[in-house]
Amino acid sequence: MKLPAPLIEGRLIRRYKRFLADVVLPDGDEVTAHCPNTGSMLGCQPADARVWLSTSDNPKRKLKYTWELVETAPGEVACINTSRPNNQARNAIDQGVVPELAGYGTCRAEVRYGAEKSRIDLHLSGHASLADAWVEVKNVTLSEGGRGYFPDAVTTRGQKHLRELMAQARAGERAVLFFVVNHTGITSVRPADHIDPAYGKLLREADAAGVELLAYRAALAGPEGDISLVEAVPVILEA
């Protein structure tokens, strides 16, 4: 899976108002890019970091550039565009990269479900021998010493999603929490107990209730912006 066009490299000046980022391009021009990430982006916005932007020719857009990638440390790259992970997961499933979710005939996005009126990211059905799979996708970019952590800020919405998944598992359906690891320096995923202990507690309850925990890392390679998921990494729940 690749981004629509070759990316443009620049240097981050600052991110502000959540959705805006000022970037200096190689020719010295300063541009304002859309930042498609409402989260804290902890560890993903160091001053003067190398960043990569996609461009749009849509005349209705206010901003031509969209911030896609950032170099968080030498040789380590993260994808901060949170509109990408659902498509990354779906593409990986379609391409057979995720054997745990292979064999389903139909995949639908944003299906309403649950007592708390949620929308599941991906609903897989039509398997010859397995129950429908309800797949919630989460983006992991917080890296500390090679360990990936989720979430990077307190998330009551994420806690709701775990409750909904547990209900599906208890009803006999497959409930899957799918971590898209959009950081090349991450080798495992853990609950961020030091940031949101309530989420960590609920994640362990979900695991005990039968919710399947998967994590796959993206390539994030090449000037064309290859963001395909390429390999599984472990999810570790021990404190």
Secondary structure, DSSP 8 states (H G I E B T S, - for coil): -B-SS--EEEEEEEEETTTEEEEE-TTS-EEEEE----S--TTS--TT-EEEEEE---TT-S-SEEEEEEEEETTEEEE--TTSHHHHHHHHHHTT--GGGTT-SEEEEEEEETTTTEEEEEEEE--SSS--EEEEEEEE-EEETTEEEE-SS--HHHHHHHHHHHHHHHTTSEEEEEEEE-BTT--EEEE-TTT-HHHHHHHHHHHHTT-EEEEEEE--BTTTTB--EEEE--B----
